[in-house]
Amino acid sequence: MCGISGVIGEDLDCTLKILKILEEYVGSKGYYQYSISHNIDEETARKGFGTGFMWMIEKGETEYIKRNALIEDLEVSIKEKCRYFIFFVGHTRWPSKGSPIGKARFTHPFVDCNKNIFVVHNGGFANYKEEYKKLKLKGHRFESEHRDLVVDSELIPHLIEEQLKDKEINSRNVVASVRYVLGKMVELSVDGKPGNFIVLIRNFPYLILAQERMTSGSRFKIWKKNGKLLFSTYKDIKEAEDGLKTLPDLNIEKLVEMNKKLDETMAKLGYMPLRILKPGEIVLVSKNKEIKTYHVQR
């Protein structure tokens, strides 16, 4: 589990408020509390902290920052860096079991070899090793590499990079690449529920949301306010309840509480709910808040 939130239209303060809620329930603070309750020592639990941000400015340039830290540790610097942007996305990490921890390079966002494709992901696909080896043989380099392991999420920008190689970066090719990657993630996941992710591509004028099923029920929910769109991790409680079969430690009451807190906070901030993404949907959002929806072919 992880938490993702972002905004199209400048509203960094609201986005950070939502990210802090996610951090408490499904991000780094939630991971810390869970670890301590399961008799993991405090120092090891803190190694699981991970916060990252990525954003695009008007000219299409994309930047990112990530640290083995909490949101509060980066809040001042990110507000200084992100005075103007088109798209902004934040990620708070809850490391998957067995995933490397303790360094910023294990934290989202992850990028492709040429630093043109930027991704944050919530979910997992544990059977990634053979695909990772294939990408390595093709010359791909992985920042999170550690003892012949990587963070599975880092495969996503590299898989997109492969699909876009020698192709024009346009909506048709980008959607086709994301559609391919969603299908590959389903194939590589244990239960066919690899989660969701967001992509920014340098000089491509859309933010991309990609949604599949997830064992803990994660979806992207979108709210709107005065020409701004804010999106966030949100939980499909029925799917999370089904996920108890493979994740018996899921705290359904906490997930219900998180959804309620998100909805109440967004209402207080003046945002109205717009939609919740369905599994198999790929959504492109422009800087003008125009939404285009595509579907994975089942």
Backbone bond lengths (Angstrom), bond angles and torsions (degrees), N, CA, C in turn:
res aa  C-N    CA-C-N  psi(-1)  N-CA   C-N-CA  omega(-1)  CA-C   N-CA-C  phi
1 M - - - 1.465 - - 1.513 110.08 -
2 C 1.308 114.31 143.73 1.461 121.95 173.00 1.522 107.08 -146.69
3 G 1.333 116.45 175.75 1.451 120.72 176.55 1.515 109.88 -126.65
4 I 1.333 115.68 136.40 1.470 121.68 -179.91 1.520 108.63 -130.67
5 S 1.313 116.32 135.69 1.462 120.69 171.65 1.516 108.94 -147.21
6 G 1.339 115.59 155.58 1.455 119.43 179.29 1.507 111.06 -167.62
7 V 1.322 114.98 178.40 1.459 119.61 -174.21 1.525 110.35 -147.19
8 I 1.333 114.55 145.04 1.457 122.37 169.31 1.518 105.14 -111.34
9 G 1.321 117.23 112.11 1.462 121.30 -168.14 1.513 107.35 107.70
10 E 1.299 118.04 140.12 1.461 120.59 -169.54 1.531 112.08 -76.09
11 D 1.312 115.01 104.82 1.462 122.15 174.79 1.524 107.96 -151.13
12 L 1.306 114.62 63.99 1.458 121.30 -175.11 1.525 111.91 -65.22
13 D 1.339 117.56 -38.94 1.459 120.65 -177.48 1.523 111.58 -60.57
14 C 1.335 117.14 -45.23 1.462 120.39 179.76 1.526 111.25 -65.26
15 T 1.322 116.03 -39.70 1.458 120.27 179.72 1.524 110.69 -62.40
16 L 1.316 117.52 -42.27 1.462 120.92 179.42 1.524 111.46 -67.12
17 K 1.324 117.55 -34.55 1.467 120.37 175.96 1.523 110.64 -62.24
18 I 1.322 116.28 -43.65 1.459 120.29 179.21 1.528 110.75 -67.25
19 L 1.319 116.75 -41.16 1.467 120.29 178.33 1.525 111.92 -60.60
20 K 1.322 116.69 -36.18 1.465 119.42 179.56 1.529 111.59 -68.23
21 I 1.326 116.78 -32.97 1.467 119.56 173.78 1.523 109.65 -65.22
22 L 1.323 116.55 -46.81 1.463 120.62 178.50 1.519 111.36 -61.53
23 E 1.322 117.13 -39.70 1.462 121.77 179.17 1.528 110.61 -58.15
24 E 1.312 115.85 -38.86 1.471 121.15 -177.85 1.528 112.38 -69.14
25 Y 1.333 116.50 -36.13 1.468 120.25 -173.19 1.522 113.77 -99.77
26 V 1.337 117.58 -46.58 1.467 120.25 -173.14 1.532 112.22 -127.07
27 G 1.319 116.67 10.64 1.460 121.20 -179.52 1.516 111.85 -116.32
28 S 1.317 115.62 -148.94 1.461 121.01 -169.09 1.522 114.66 -65.23
29 K 1.345 117.79 -38.40 1.467 119.16 177.19 1.525 111.13 -68.75
30 G 1.337 116.22 -38.30 1.461 119.99 176.10 1.514 111.54 -63.10
31 Y 1.338 115.88 -41.59 1.464 120.66 177.77 1.525 110.91 -62.64
32 Y 1.322 116.21 -41.82 1.467 120.80 179.82 1.535 110.86 -61.65
33 Q 1.324 115.67 -47.59 1.465 119.98 -179.37 1.527 111.14 -63.66
34 Y 1.326 115.66 -41.50 1.470 119.99 177.85 1.531 110.25 -61.88
35 S 1.335 116.51 -44.76 1.465 121.16 -178.04 1.526 111.55 -61.99
36 I 1.326 116.53 -45.73 1.466 120.37 179.91 1.525 110.62 -62.34
37 S 1.338 116.72 -39.88 1.472 120.24 -179.84 1.521 112.04 -68.63
38 H 1.336 116.75 -16.52 1.460 121.06 177.58 1.531 111.28 -107.69
39 N 1.333 115.03 28.39 1.468 122.92 171.15 1.525 114.41 63.81
40 I 1.330 116.67 28.61 1.462 120.82 171.98 1.520 107.74 -89.91
41 D 1.327 117.38 135.45 1.456 120.08 -175.34 1.528 110.71 -66.08
42 E 1.332 115.77 156.02 1.460 122.65 -172.97 1.527 112.27 -60.35
43 E 1.317 117.62 -41.22 1.464 120.68 -178.17 1.524 111.43 -62.78
44 T 1.335 116.62 -43.92 1.466 120.70 178.68 1.516 110.57 -66.51
45 A 1.326 116.72 -40.14 1.467 120.43 179.91 1.519 111.37 -61.46
46 R 1.326 116.94 -38.77 1.469 121.08 179.74 1.535 111.77 -67.77
47 K 1.310 117.18 -26.74 1.462 120.17 178.98 1.531 111.53 -63.59
48 G 1.324 116.61 -21.04 1.456 120.62 179.33 1.513 114.52 -78.90
49 F 1.355 117.42 -6.50 1.469 119.96 178.48 1.533 109.88 -60.32
50 G 1.323 115.34 142.86 1.462 119.50 175.61 1.515 110.59 -162.51
51 T 1.321 116.72 123.31 1.466 122.57 178.77 1.518 108.80 -133.09
52 G 1.330 115.99 134.03 1.460 119.25 178.50 1.510 111.72 -145.99
53 F 1.322 115.69 153.41 1.460 122.47 178.98 1.524 108.83 -136.46
54 M 1.332 115.54 145.97 1.465 120.28 170.95 1.525 107.94 -138.42
55 W 1.349 116.16 146.75 1.449 119.01 -176.90 1.521 110.15 -153.76
56 M 1.335 114.51 154.96 1.457 121.41 178.67 1.523 108.99 -118.92
57 I 1.323 116.37 136.43 1.454 120.70 177.45 1.531 109.39 -99.17
58 E 1.322 116.64 175.37 1.467 122.76 -171.35 1.523 113.28 -54.52
59 K 1.310 118.41 -37.00 1.466 121.30 -176.68 1.523 113.49 -79.62
60 G 1.323 117.51 1.50 1.455 120.62 178.70 1.504 114.21 92.21
61 E 1.334 117.23 -3.97 1.463 120.40 176.25 1.527 109.47 -70.19
62 T 1.310 115.81 141.52 1.461 121.33 -177.39 1.526 109.32 -123.22
63 E 1.314 115.53 136.18 1.464 121.59 -179.27 1.522 109.80 -129.70
64 Y 1.330 115.08 163.46 1.465 118.34 177.46 1.525 109.94 -153.82
65 I 1.320 113.58 160.82 1.457 121.02 175.95 1.529 107.21 -146.67
66 K 1.331 117.17 143.36 1.467 119.49 177.34 1.522 108.87 -151.60
67 R 1.320 114.24 147.34 1.456 120.61 -177.03 1.533 109.99 -144.70
68 N 1.329 114.59 155.33 1.466 121.81 171.42 1.530 106.24 -83.49
69 A 1.353 115.45 72.12 1.467 121.09 -169.10 1.525 109.60 -157.98
70 L 1.341 115.18 178.15 1.456 121.80 176.23 1.530 109.96 -95.10
71 I 1.329 116.03 166.97 1.464 120.96 179.93 1.525 110.94 -57.74
72 E 1.333 116.30 -42.77 1.474 119.93 -176.90 1.526 112.47 -60.12
73 D 1.338 116.35 -26.67 1.463 120.20 179.83 1.525 112.87 -74.62
74 L 1.345 116.44 -18.74 1.461 121.04 -177.23 1.527 112.95 -112.94
75 E 1.317 117.06 -4.92 1.468 120.71 -169.55 1.532 112.74 -60.45
76 V 1.321 117.85 -45.74 1.463 120.46 -178.20 1.522 110.59 -64.41
77 S 1.325 117.53 -46.71 1.468 120.72 -177.04 1.520 111.71 -67.24
78 I 1.338 117.79 -36.39 1.462 118.52 -178.42 1.526 110.66 -71.11
79 K 1.324 117.66 -32.85 1.463 119.85 176.82 1.524 111.33 -68.57
80 E 1.321 116.60 -32.47 1.466 120.24 176.56 1.526 111.45 -71.23
81 K 1.332 116.70 -39.31 1.454 121.01 -177.70 1.522 112.86 -74.86
82 C 1.324 116.82 -35.10 1.468 121.57 -170.59 1.525 111.79 -106.77
83 R 1.309 116.34 62.23 1.457 119.96 176.69 1.530 111.17 -78.40
84 Y 1.330 116.17 -31.86 1.462 121.21 -179.26 1.528 108.63 -136.93
85 F 1.311 116.55 131.36 1.457 120.17 177.86 1.531 109.38 -161.44
86 I 1.342 115.45 161.72 1.464 122.20 173.17 1.524 109.56 -93.48
87 F 1.338 114.41 -50.62 1.464 121.79 -179.52 1.531 108.41 -123.60
88 F 1.319 115.48 143.45 1.465 120.46 175.61 1.518 108.34 -140.80
89 V 1.345 116.81 134.78 1.469 122.35 -179.01 1.523 109.14 -136.62
90 G 1.338 116.29 136.25 1.456 121.40 175.67 1.517 111.41 -122.33
91 H 1.334 116.41 153.33 1.468 122.30 -177.35 1.518 109.14 -138.38
92 T 1.329 116.77 132.99 1.463 122.30 173.05 1.525 107.76 -119.22
93 R 1.321 117.01 128.49 1.461 122.09 -167.11 1.524 113.25 -94.11
94 W 1.346 114.92 137.42 1.460 123.99 163.45 1.523 104.35 -120.86
95 P 1.321 120.32 101.07 1.461 121.12 -172.17 1.529 112.84 -61.53
96 S 1.320 115.69 139.82 1.462 120.52 173.44 1.521 109.44 -66.43
97 K 1.317 116.40 155.15 1.458 120.99 179.08 1.527 109.96 -59.93
98 G 1.324 115.85 126.95 1.457 121.12 179.36 1.505 114.76 86.32
99 S 1.342 117.10 -5.56 1.461 120.44 179.78 1.524 109.76 -76.57
100 P 1.339 118.39 143.84 1.469 120.07 -179.29 1.529 112.15 -63.55
101 I 1.313 116.16 144.03 1.467 122.30 -179.11 1.521 109.31 -136.10
102 G 1.338 115.79 168.93 1.462 120.04 170.60 1.510 115.93 104.51
103 K 1.340 117.81 -7.38 1.463 120.24 179.89 1.526 109.87 -139.94
104 A 1.334 116.16 154.06 1.464 121.12 -179.47 1.525 111.64 -61.79
105 R 1.329 117.93 -29.73 1.467 120.09 -176.03 1.529 112.69 -69.06
106 F 1.331 117.69 -11.16 1.461 120.93 176.19 1.529 111.96 -91.44
107 T 1.317 116.00 0.03 1.458 122.79 -172.89 1.532 110.76 -103.50
108 H 1.312 116.87 151.31 1.467 123.21 176.04 1.531 109.55 -76.22
109 P 1.352 118.22 155.04 1.457 130.19 2.78 1.535 112.30 -74.35
110 F 1.354 113.83 158.42 1.458 121.26 170.79 1.523 108.62 -112.56
111 V 1.333 116.18 152.45 1.464 120.70 -175.01 1.520 110.09 -129.95
112 D 1.338 115.07 162.30 1.451 120.67 176.57 1.533 109.79 -79.77
113 C 1.314 116.12 -178.10 1.477 120.11 -175.58 1.523 112.71 -62.91
114 N 1.321 117.47 -33.49 1.463 121.23 -176.43 1.526 113.49 -96.82
115 K 1.318 116.91 4.93 1.464 122.89 -179.97 1.530 112.20 55.22
116 N 1.335 113.58 45.58 1.461 120.97 174.31 1.531 112.40 -111.69
117 I 1.334 116.95 -20.50 1.459 122.59 -175.09 1.528 108.06 -119.85
118 F 1.333 116.33 123.81 1.468 122.47 -173.62 1.524 108.68 -121.69
119 V 1.331 116.71 132.24 1.468 120.63 -172.83 1.523 111.35 -137.30
120 V 1.337 115.80 138.02 1.468 121.85 162.88 1.525 106.83 -120.22
121 H 1.330 115.83 143.81 1.471 121.46 -171.68 1.517 109.53 -136.05
122 N 1.311 115.52 146.65 1.459 122.59 173.50 1.519 107.30 -127.96
123 G 1.315 116.85 110.55 1.457 120.36 -178.85 1.518 110.68 143.26
124 G 1.311 115.84 -156.96 1.451 118.93 -179.65 1.521 112.26 -167.86
125 F 1.331 115.64 153.59 1.472 121.87 173.16 1.526 106.57 -143.42
126 A 1.322 114.14 91.03 1.463 122.06 -167.06 1.527 113.85 -66.84
127 N 1.337 117.93 -22.09 1.468 120.45 -177.00 1.530 111.49 -91.66
128 Y 1.318 115.15 47.10 1.467 120.90 -172.46 1.529 114.07 -90.64
129 K 1.325 118.71 -10.70 1.471 120.93 -165.05 1.525 113.95 -61.45
130 E 1.338 118.23 -42.09 1.463 119.72 -179.37 1.524 110.93 -66.03
131 E 1.330 116.64 -39.41 1.463 120.54 178.50 1.528 110.14 -66.17
132 Y 1.319 116.22 -38.66 1.469 121.98 176.42 1.531 110.51 -60.16
133 K 1.334 117.23 -43.44 1.466 121.21 179.40 1.528 110.90 -64.54
134 K 1.337 117.25 -38.78 1.472 120.75 178.68 1.529 110.64 -63.24
135 L 1.323 115.65 -42.79 1.467 119.95 179.38 1.522 110.84 -66.12
136 K 1.315 117.19 -38.41 1.469 121.17 177.19 1.528 110.68 -60.95
137 L 1.324 116.57 -42.30 1.463 120.76 -179.79 1.530 111.34 -65.07
138 K 1.326 116.26 -25.83 1.464 120.85 177.69 1.525 112.06 -84.78
139 G 1.335 116.50 0.03 1.456 120.46 175.06 1.515 115.67 100.56
140 H 1.326 117.66 6.57 1.464 119.66 -179.80 1.527 110.67 -74.21
141 R 1.322 114.91 142.62 1.463 121.90 -179.87 1.531 108.87 -113.42
142 F 1.330 116.44 139.32 1.460 121.42 -173.44 1.523 110.86 -119.45
143 E 1.308 115.18 121.70 1.462 122.03 -178.63 1.522 111.73 -65.25
144 S 1.332 117.44 -35.10 1.471 120.84 -173.54 1.522 113.35 -89.18
145 E 1.321 117.56 8.04 1.460 121.71 -177.98 1.526 110.72 -56.14
146 H 1.340 115.71 131.34 1.471 120.57 -177.03 1.528 108.58 -158.76
147 R 1.315 116.08 110.14 1.468 121.02 177.92 1.529 111.32 54.30
148 D 1.308 116.19 50.74 1.473 122.91 178.87 1.529 113.18 64.05
149 L 1.321 116.43 17.56 1.463 121.72 174.51 1.519 108.92 -122.16
150 V 1.329 116.17 157.98 1.459 121.59 169.47 1.526 107.30 -136.88
151 V 1.331 115.81 167.02 1.458 119.54 168.90 1.523 106.41 -72.52
152 D 1.324 117.07 123.39 1.468 119.86 -174.15 1.530 112.82 -54.00
153 S 1.333 116.87 -35.40 1.470 121.01 -178.94 1.521 113.11 -57.12
154 E 1.336 117.09 -26.95 1.461 119.35 -177.10 1.523 112.31 -68.82
155 L 1.318 118.08 -17.21 1.457 119.20 176.43 1.532 111.91 -65.84
156 I 1.341 116.87 -27.51 1.472 120.08 -171.18 1.530 112.42 -59.69
157 P 1.355 120.24 -53.36 1.469 117.82 179.90 1.522 113.32 -62.89
158 H 1.328 117.20 -30.82 1.462 120.13 179.78 1.529 111.31 -73.16
159 L 1.329 117.17 -37.05 1.460 120.29 175.75 1.528 111.03 -65.95
160 I 1.333 116.41 -39.72 1.468 119.77 176.18 1.532 109.90 -64.55
161 E 1.321 115.89 -42.79 1.466 120.62 178.64 1.523 110.83 -56.58
162 E 1.328 117.05 -44.35 1.467 120.99 178.95 1.524 111.19 -61.05
163 Q 1.317 115.97 -42.60 1.460 120.45 -177.76 1.527 112.44 -68.56
164 L 1.329 117.00 -28.80 1.460 121.02 -177.88 1.529 113.71 -94.73
165 K 1.315 115.89 -0.94 1.470 119.91 -176.92 1.536 110.55 -56.88
166 D 1.339 115.89 128.89 1.465 123.59 178.14 1.530 113.48 62.94
167 K 1.342 117.18 20.94 1.465 120.81 178.76 1.525 109.98 -117.72
168 E 1.308 115.09 153.74 1.458 120.38 174.61 1.520 109.49 -67.91
169 I 1.333 116.74 139.13 1.456 120.45 179.24 1.528 108.14 -85.76
170 N 1.320 115.15 89.78 1.463 121.42 176.89 1.518 109.13 -130.79
171 S 1.315 116.72 173.79 1.467 120.81 -174.10 1.521 112.20 -59.45
172 R 1.329 116.89 -42.69 1.466 119.59 -177.50 1.528 111.20 -62.01
173 N 1.325 117.14 -46.99 1.465 119.93 -178.02 1.523 112.39 -70.81
174 V 1.329 116.45 -37.33 1.466 119.62 178.87 1.529 110.45 -65.94
175 V 1.320 117.44 -46.29 1.470 120.15 178.92 1.525 110.49 -61.48
176 A 1.331 117.03 -41.50 1.466 120.16 178.79 1.530 111.00 -61.51
177 S 1.336 116.81 -39.59 1.468 120.20 179.75 1.524 111.35 -67.36
178 V 1.323 116.70 -41.59 1.468 120.45 179.62 1.526 110.11 -68.51
179 R 1.324 116.29 -38.91 1.469 120.55 177.03 1.525 110.61 -59.94
180 Y 1.332 115.95 -43.03 1.470 120.59 177.69 1.526 110.88 -61.24
181 V 1.326 116.23 -45.15 1.469 120.51 -176.47 1.530 110.94 -66.57
182 L 1.317 117.73 -40.52 1.469 119.46 176.07 1.535 110.61 -57.63
183 G 1.326 115.65 -44.91 1.459 119.21 179.03 1.514 112.37 -63.37
184 K 1.339 116.28 -39.67 1.466 120.75 178.37 1.525 111.01 -64.93
185 M 1.338 116.78 -39.74 1.461 120.59 179.13 1.525 111.39 -64.75
186 V 1.324 117.16 -40.69 1.470 120.59 176.56 1.521 109.72 -60.05
187 E 1.334 115.44 -44.20 1.466 121.39 179.55 1.526 111.75 -61.01
188 L 1.343 117.23 -37.21 1.461 121.07 -174.49 1.526 113.81 -90.13
189 S 1.327 117.64 -8.39 1.464 119.69 -178.67 1.531 110.61 -84.97
190 V 1.318 115.83 156.37 1.457 121.39 -175.85 1.521 111.58 -66.97
191 D 1.335 116.58 -40.30 1.464 120.97 -174.47 1.525 114.04 -119.29
192 G 1.358 116.89 13.22 1.458 120.10 -179.76 1.511 113.87 74.37
193 K 1.340 116.57 19.53 1.469 121.31 -177.63 1.535 109.66 -130.81
194 P 1.337 117.85 77.87 1.474 120.78 -172.79 1.518 115.54 -86.21
195 G 1.347 118.65 -3.92 1.459 120.09 175.43 1.518 114.20 96.78
196 N 1.325 116.75 -151.30 1.461 121.14 -175.39 1.532 110.72 -138.04
197 F 1.328 115.10 164.78 1.459 118.49 -179.99 1.521 110.54 -152.95
198 I 1.342 114.84 165.53 1.464 122.77 178.00 1.519 108.78 -126.46
199 V 1.326 115.42 141.14 1.465 121.10 -178.44 1.530 110.09 -126.15
200 L 1.323 115.63 136.26 1.455 122.96 163.34 1.521 107.40 -118.03
201 I 1.332 116.64 135.25 1.453 121.85 178.31 1.524 107.90 -121.31
202 R 1.305 115.69 126.70 1.457 120.94 -177.24 1.542 110.94 -51.25
203 N 1.329 115.59 126.95 1.469 123.70 178.26 1.527 114.54 69.12
204 F 1.322 118.26 7.44 1.468 121.54 173.34 1.528 107.06 -98.31
205 P 1.342 118.60 119.60 1.470 120.66 -165.61 1.521 116.01 -82.21
206 Y 1.323 116.77 35.15 1.465 120.64 178.25 1.529 109.72 -138.25
207 L 1.304 115.05 148.75 1.459 122.09 165.63 1.526 106.35 -94.56
208 I 1.335 116.68 137.17 1.465 121.54 -174.40 1.526 109.99 -114.88
209 L 1.330 116.03 123.33 1.461 122.03 173.44 1.517 107.96 -109.18
210 A 1.328 117.39 130.22 1.459 122.39 -178.49 1.525 108.71 -125.09
211 Q 1.323 116.39 126.48 1.467 120.75 -171.85 1.524 111.65 -122.89
212 E 1.323 115.69 129.01 1.470 122.20 166.82 1.522 108.41 -130.21
213 R 1.316 115.52 176.30 1.459 119.30 177.05 1.534 109.67 -65.90
214 M 1.346 116.10 158.64 1.462 120.48 177.35 1.520 108.97 -146.05
215 T 1.322 116.35 141.54 1.458 121.37 -176.04 1.512 111.84 -56.08
216 S 1.339 117.69 -38.11 1.468 120.72 -179.69 1.532 112.29 -90.62
217 G 1.349 117.27 8.22 1.461 120.47 172.37 1.515 116.78 81.54
218 S 1.321 119.04 18.06 1.465 120.13 -175.40 1.527 112.55 -70.50
219 R 1.316 114.62 135.81 1.465 123.58 174.74 1.528 108.17 -132.02
220 F 1.332 116.54 167.24 1.455 121.22 166.90 1.521 107.91 -98.64
221 K 1.318 116.03 124.91 1.462 121.29 173.25 1.523 108.21 -108.90
222 I 1.339 116.13 138.78 1.459 121.87 -178.37 1.521 109.52 -116.01
223 W 1.338 115.42 134.42 1.462 122.53 174.76 1.530 108.73 -118.76
224 K 1.323 117.00 159.73 1.471 120.68 179.41 1.531 111.05 -132.45
225 K 1.348 114.49 151.94 1.466 121.34 178.09 1.525 109.11 -163.50
226 N 1.330 116.56 117.91 1.473 121.48 172.54 1.532 113.65 45.17
227 G 1.312 116.31 50.43 1.455 119.49 177.54 1.513 114.91 80.46
228 K 1.332 118.20 7.14 1.464 121.76 176.82 1.532 108.84 -111.61
229 L 1.308 115.88 147.60 1.455 122.17 174.26 1.521 108.65 -121.45
230 L 1.313 116.99 126.62 1.464 121.93 177.08 1.527 107.34 -120.21
231 F 1.314 116.53 134.90 1.465 120.66 -179.01 1.521 109.42 -126.01
232 S 1.336 114.78 157.03 1.460 119.29 -174.11 1.525 110.41 -157.16
233 T 1.327 115.06 154.51 1.456 120.99 165.34 1.526 108.76 -57.63
234 Y 1.320 115.91 136.43 1.470 123.04 179.07 1.520 105.84 -146.05
235 K 1.328 118.26 155.49 1.458 120.30 -173.53 1.532 113.06 -110.02
236 D 1.337 114.81 130.34 1.455 121.74 167.51 1.533 106.09 -83.87
237 I 1.300 116.66 104.02 1.475 120.67 -170.30 1.523 111.66 -65.51
238 K 1.319 117.92 -37.37 1.469 119.46 179.06 1.530 110.71 -61.99
239 E 1.336 116.48 -44.15 1.461 118.93 178.62 1.529 111.00 -65.77
240 A 1.338 117.01 -36.57 1.467 120.04 177.07 1.530 110.46 -64.12
241 E 1.328 117.18 -39.81 1.470 120.14 178.15 1.524 110.64 -63.36
242 D 1.332 116.63 -39.63 1.469 119.94 175.21 1.529 110.63 -63.72
243 G 1.324 116.06 -31.97 1.454 121.13 -178.71 1.519 114.26 -68.72
244 L 1.333 116.98 -14.51 1.468 120.24 178.26 1.527 112.18 -59.63
245 K 1.323 116.11 -22.73 1.467 119.86 179.83 1.531 110.98 -63.17
246 T 1.326 115.89 -35.77 1.471 119.84 -179.76 1.528 113.00 -108.05
247 L 1.351 116.92 -19.66 1.466 121.84 177.44 1.533 109.14 -126.01
248 P 1.320 116.69 74.68 1.466 119.54 -175.15 1.519 114.83 -63.31
249 D 1.342 117.38 -16.25 1.464 120.60 179.75 1.528 113.14 -83.97
250 L 1.328 117.90 -3.40 1.463 119.91 178.71 1.529 110.23 -57.41
251 N 1.323 116.13 129.15 1.462 121.28 179.01 1.531 108.37 -98.11
252 I 1.319 115.93 94.13 1.462 120.97 -174.70 1.525 111.03 -63.44
253 E 1.323 117.25 -38.68 1.469 120.07 179.34 1.532 111.08 -59.96
254 K 1.325 116.33 -39.42 1.466 120.30 178.84 1.533 111.13 -66.11
255 L 1.326 116.65 -38.22 1.461 120.04 179.80 1.525 111.16 -67.90
256 V 1.330 116.27 -39.30 1.465 119.99 175.39 1.527 109.89 -62.51
257 E 1.326 115.66 -43.43 1.470 121.47 178.78 1.528 110.83 -61.52
258 M 1.345 116.75 -40.35 1.458 120.39 179.19 1.527 111.17 -63.69
259 N 1.332 116.95 -46.83 1.467 120.21 178.35 1.525 111.22 -56.41
260 K 1.317 115.80 -45.47 1.470 120.57 -179.28 1.526 110.90 -61.76
261 K 1.330 115.83 -43.31 1.465 120.49 -179.16 1.528 110.74 -65.56
262 L 1.332 117.27 -39.53 1.460 120.86 177.13 1.526 110.89 -62.37
263 D 1.329 116.44 -47.90 1.465 120.80 -178.60 1.531 111.21 -62.36
264 E 1.331 116.60 -43.76 1.467 120.18 -179.33 1.528 110.91 -65.66
265 T 1.331 116.10 -41.95 1.471 119.74 -179.66 1.521 111.13 -65.59
266 M 1.318 116.71 -43.35 1.461 119.64 179.30 1.523 111.57 -63.56
267 A 1.324 116.72 -38.62 1.471 120.04 177.84 1.531 110.47 -63.34
268 K 1.338 116.95 -42.88 1.466 120.84 178.94 1.528 111.34 -64.04
269 L 1.331 116.25 -31.83 1.462 121.01 179.86 1.527 112.29 -82.16
270 G 1.339 116.04 -2.55 1.461 120.36 176.34 1.511 115.19 89.02
271 Y 1.333 117.75 11.95 1.462 121.57 179.13 1.524 110.84 -92.81
272 M 1.328 115.48 140.77 1.461 122.36 177.89 1.531 109.47 -108.77
273 P 1.347 118.44 141.34 1.466 120.04 179.27 1.526 111.63 -65.11
274 L 1.330 115.43 138.40 1.462 120.93 179.76 1.523 111.37 -109.26
275 R 1.353 116.66 -54.11 1.465 119.65 -179.76 1.520 110.17 -167.48
276 I 1.332 114.96 161.96 1.459 122.93 171.71 1.516 107.33 -117.98
277 L 1.326 117.04 129.64 1.455 120.15 -178.61 1.525 110.99 -67.60
278 K 1.327 115.18 145.90 1.457 122.40 177.77 1.524 109.83 -101.48
279 P 1.337 117.70 153.34 1.462 119.64 176.83 1.526 111.59 -55.37
280 G 1.333 115.32 135.88 1.449 120.44 -179.26 1.511 114.42 90.05
281 E 1.335 117.79 3.83 1.456 120.76 178.94 1.523 111.77 -96.52
282 I 1.324 114.75 141.76 1.464 123.13 172.57 1.522 106.32 -123.02
283 V 1.329 116.77 123.99 1.458 121.12 -175.21 1.522 109.59 -119.47
284 L 1.319 116.00 128.07 1.465 122.40 173.38 1.525 108.06 -105.90
285 V 1.330 116.59 128.45 1.464 121.68 179.33 1.525 108.24 -120.95
286 S 1.327 116.47 127.02 1.457 121.25 -179.59 1.527 110.08 -88.50
287 K 1.329 115.86 170.99 1.463 119.82 178.44 1.523 110.84 -65.45
288 N 1.345 117.44 -20.25 1.467 122.03 176.94 1.521 112.16 -88.18
289 K 1.336 116.66 8.72 1.464 124.78 177.81 1.525 113.06 70.14
290 E 1.315 116.86 20.54 1.462 120.50 174.17 1.525 108.48 -78.86
291 I 1.333 116.13 133.44 1.460 121.54 -176.05 1.521 110.25 -112.34
292 K 1.337 116.01 127.46 1.455 121.92 174.13 1.526 107.83 -118.25
293 T 1.321 116.29 129.34 1.461 120.79 -176.72 1.526 110.86 -113.02
294 Y 1.319 116.08 132.67 1.465 123.02 177.60 1.537 107.32 -124.54
295 H 1.328 116.10 165.33 1.455 119.66 -176.66 1.520 111.23 -130.88
296 V 1.314 114.71 147.68 1.461 121.25 172.19 1.526 107.60 -75.60
297 Q 1.310 116.76 134.95 1.467 120.60 178.64 1.519 108.79 -80.82
298 R 1.321 115.29 118.00 1.478 120.67 -178.71 1.521 111.20 -81.68
